[in-house]
Amino acid sequence: MMELMEATVEALKAMVPLQASGWPVSVALLLLFLGLLYWYSIYPYSVLERCGVPHPKPMPFFGNIMLFRQGFLDPLKNLIDTYGRVCGYYLGRRPVIVVADPDMLRQVMVKDFSMFPNRMMVPLINTCTETLLTNLEGHAESGQTFDIHKCFGCFTMDVIASVAFGLQVDSQNDPNDPFVYHAQKFFSFSFFRPIVFVFIMFPFMFPLMRFLPNKNRDDMNSFFISCIQKMIQQRDELPPDQRRRDFLQLMLDSRTSKEAVSIEHFDVVNQADEAAPSTPTHTHSAAQHTLNGSTAQESPKRSPAPAAAQGAAQKRVMTEDEIVGQAFIFLLAGYETSSNTLAFTCYLLATHPDSQRRLQHEVDDFFTKHDTPDYNNVQELKYMDMVVAEALRMYPPGFRYARTVEEDCMVNGQLLPKGATLEIPAAYMHYDPEHWPEPDKFIPERFTAEAKASRHPFVYIPFGAGPRSCVGMRLAQLEMKMALTLIMQRFTVEACSETKVPLELKSQSTLGPKNGILVKISKRATSHGTTQE
């Protein structure tokens, strides 16, 4: 690139005398501008080649972003099939290295971490589930085809509004509720808008984005911030024993109570394992330290402090802005994750009635021992775990994950350059025939204890891996199990002539059904928990 610049300058010297004026100067300046613009448009696109990462040829300014106009799922598969398990592309001017090698992933991802008290959320989930069951009963009585994905979308919206924002929202019966209206705006972002293209071409202008007028963004922000602020004020005016026990209150308690859970148990970008003295220490390669959020250890540049000192240093209460931010993270991580997975699971059960009957028998047996599902007893439903796990394998809502490379590092002989994005194509890993025989088939038995023990741990990553996994996803898993348990107790989901097989999918942000999931549902005849079918 420097040779190009030098050639441009020499050409200008030859064309324009030092005392020139008028149009020759204008032409010279225009040529200089065009030369600099061309140089700017292509200079980032040598990074992957220098690192030996195969990739498609990028377009000036835009890189390979146009490959993903219709979504990321199929283009990523084609990219890996064409260029190999370690390949790359340019998202605008940013190099992205795609890693579909499970052994390499083992080195850049660490064990997941769980410290969130989900148990207190069970009554709130139950309230929303009762509304869902009432609505499903209406569909069963009508005998008509309906979009079960839409039903689950409203259900999960109600759960998040209740748990994270402290609001009683009934989007299942009132789709025009202001919370629902503004939340839908939250998920309407698209890369393929003219203003976004400008910032992709000139990323140094990103800080200016906040100053540009954007009525939708400003309305959405002011609505959610106002909701949280009003709820905080109302909670603070109540005696402690009258305050609703939800995730919002847990965060509010952390502002004042020395015994409350501190911010480290919520923050998704925190080094989570450091906040858990009971978690065993694992030894990983130095490469992990260079990936943002992907390691549970202290940086090698610092000597580890005693556990007690670490705990004292990290005990920090949440500010109001952080509470608002964490509620947004709940919305982002929990909404489509739950609704899509519930819908995909019911779709698979409807199209595989033998698996549905087996799950119903397990649920019937469950209710001979328990009156209602809760945080502890749903762990007994082993076949349900297998069904949900297989649904997440086939339709992972987060079908791609990313890490930022903070320093140049070498992993499995591959150079990862500082500033690049490391992309983990979960959906591709989930369909790799080397690890999943007949990957297009729904086979819950892939997730027996024996089958899981014999398989590489990093070929199944539906929620990502490492301490960046967030509490919204943990709530989603509890919410899904409780809802499915009650649905399978009362109903049978049935495929019909309008059920699309295979489903059409959208894959811009999360993986979801493109045109909903149309099914029918019928009530089961049960007596004292025993099915009469």
Salt bridges, closest charged atoms under 4 A:
GLU10 OE2 - LYS13 NZ 3.94
ASP81 OD2 - LYS77 NZ 2.91
ASP103 OD1 - HIS456 NE2 2.88
ASP112 OD1 - ARG474 NH2 2.86
GLU130 OE2 - ARG490 NH2 3.91
GLU137 OE2 - LYS523 NZ 3.41
ASP218 OD1 - ARG217 NE 3.23
ASP219 OD2 - LYS215 NZ 2.83
ASP236 OD1 - ARG255 NH2 2.69
ASP246 OD2 - ARG235 NH2 2.77
ASP246 OD2 - ARG244 NH1 2.93
ASP253 OD2 - ARG245 NH2 3.02
GLU298 OE1 - ARG302 NH2 3.19
GLU322 OE2 - ARG316 NH1 3.00
ASP354 OD1 - ARG357 NH2 2.33
ASP364 OD2 - ARG524 NH2 2.80
ASP365 OD2 - LYS369 NZ 3.66
GLU380 OE1 - HIS370 NE2 2.95
ASP385 OD1 - LYS481 NZ 2.77
GLU390 OE1 - ARG393 NE 2.81
GLU390 OE2 - ARG446 NE 2.93
GLU407 OE2 - LYS301 NZ 3.43
GLU423 OE2 - ARG400 NE 3.14
ASP432 OD2 - ARG85 NH2 2.51
GLU434 OE1 - ARG85 NH2 3.72
GLU438 OE2 - LYS441 NZ 2.86
GLU445 OE2 - ARG358 NH1 2.83
GLU533 OE2 - ARG524 NE 3.53
